[in-house]
Amino acid sequence: MKMAMRAIGLSMVLMSGVMVTGCAKEASAKNDAPAQLVTFHVTGMHCASCEEAIQGSVAKIPGVQECTASHDKEEVTVKLTDAHAEDAVKKAITGLGYTVGDSPRQGG
């Protein structure tokens, strides 16, 4: 009986190892995607708290690698690994009460 339990435990450990390896490969494949810098013109930011609110909200979006906001420049720059995330970024910023310009600048 003990031998059977050890075999079951070993199988579970091996199965877990395979699952973890699979997740790690999937995550690294996403991180290897070429990143794209997109800069949005955003009005309504007045201070560092506004910047932090935007950065915190946008950083949670899948496909966003980095986000910086500047109330002085009226800009939010986002490093995207998923082109579909651009619309989600706009929604997040407008959802906080800020206005996003129509034509983001792309580069990088």
C-alpha positions as CSV (number, residue, x, y, z in Angstrom):
1,M,0.0,0.0,0.0
2,K,2.8,2.4,0.9
3,M,4.5,1.6,-2.4
4,A,1.3,2.5,-4.3
5,M,1.0,5.8,-2.4
6,R,4.6,6.7,-3.3
7,A,3.9,5.9,-6.9
8,I,0.8,8.0,-7.0
9,G,2.6,10.8,-5.2
10,L,5.5,10.6,-7.7
11,S,3.1,10.6,-10.6
12,M,1.4,13.7,-9.2
13,V,4.8,15.4,-8.8
14,L,5.8,14.5,-12.3
15,M,2.5,15.7,-13.7
16,S,2.9,19.0,-11.8
17,G,6.4,19.4,-13.2
18,V,5.1,19.0,-16.8
19,M,2.3,21.5,-16.1
20,V,4.7,24.1,-14.7
21,T,7.1,23.6,-17.6
22,G,4.3,24.2,-20.0
23,C,3.2,27.4,-18.3
24,A,6.8,28.7,-18.2
25,K,7.2,28.1,-22.0
26,E,3.9,29.9,-22.7
27,A,4.9,32.8,-20.6
28,S,8.3,33.2,-22.1
29,A,6.8,33.0,-25.6
30,K,4.6,35.9,-24.8
31,N,7.5,37.9,-23.4
32,D,9.5,37.2,-26.6
33,A,6.9,39.1,-28.7
34,P,8.2,42.3,-30.2
35,A,7.1,45.2,-28.1
36,Q,5.7,48.4,-29.7
37,L,5.7,51.8,-28.1
38,V,2.5,53.8,-28.4
39,T,2.1,57.4,-27.1
40,F,-1.4,58.7,-26.4
41,H,-2.2,62.4,-26.0
42,V,-4.2,62.6,-22.8
43,T,-5.8,65.6,-21.3
44,G,-7.2,66.1,-17.8
45,M,-4.2,65.0,-15.8
46,H,-3.1,67.6,-13.3
47,C,-0.6,66.0,-10.9
48,A,1.4,62.9,-10.0
49,S,-1.6,61.3,-8.5
50,C,-3.3,61.4,-11.9
51,E,-0.2,59.8,-13.5
52,E,-0.2,57.1,-10.9
53,A,-3.9,56.3,-11.4
54,I,-3.4,55.9,-15.1
55,Q,-0.2,53.9,-14.8
56,G,-1.8,51.5,-12.2
57,S,-4.9,50.9,-14.3
58,V,-3.1,50.5,-17.6
59,A,-0.4,48.2,-16.1
60,K,-3.1,45.6,-15.3
61,I,-4.1,45.2,-18.9
62,P,-2.8,42.0,-20.6
63,G,-0.4,42.8,-23.3
64,V,1.0,45.9,-21.6
65,Q,4.6,45.6,-20.6
66,E,5.2,49.2,-19.4
67,C,3.3,52.4,-18.9
68,T,4.5,55.9,-18.1
69,A,2.3,59.0,-17.8
70,S,3.3,62.7,-17.8
71,H,0.8,65.3,-16.8
72,D,3.3,68.0,-17.9
73,K,3.5,66.6,-21.5
74,E,-0.1,65.4,-21.5
75,E,1.2,62.0,-22.7
76,V,0.8,58.4,-21.7
77,T,3.4,56.1,-23.3
78,V,2.8,52.3,-23.3
79,K,5.0,49.4,-24.4
80,L,2.6,46.8,-25.9
81,T,3.3,43.2,-26.7
82,D,-0.2,42.7,-28.0
83,A,-1.6,45.2,-30.6
84,H,-5.2,44.4,-29.4
85,A,-4.3,46.0,-26.1
86,E,-4.3,49.5,-27.5
87,D,-8.1,49.8,-27.4
88,A,-8.2,48.4,-23.8
89,V,-5.6,51.1,-22.9
90,K,-7.9,53.8,-24.3
91,K,-10.9,52.5,-22.4
92,A,-9.0,52.3,-19.2
93,I,-7.8,55.9,-19.4
94,T,-11.2,57.3,-20.4
95,G,-12.8,55.1,-17.7
96,L,-10.8,57.1,-15.2
97,G,-12.2,60.4,-16.5
98,Y,-9.4,61.5,-18.8
99,T,-9.7,62.3,-22.5
100,V,-7.6,60.4,-25.0
101,G,-6.7,62.0,-28.4
102,D,-7.7,60.2,-31.6
103,S,-4.3,59.5,-33.1
104,P,-1.7,57.8,-31.0
105,R,1.9,58.1,-32.1
106,Q,3.7,54.8,-32.8
107,G,7.3,54.1,-32.6
108,G,10.0,51.8,-31.1
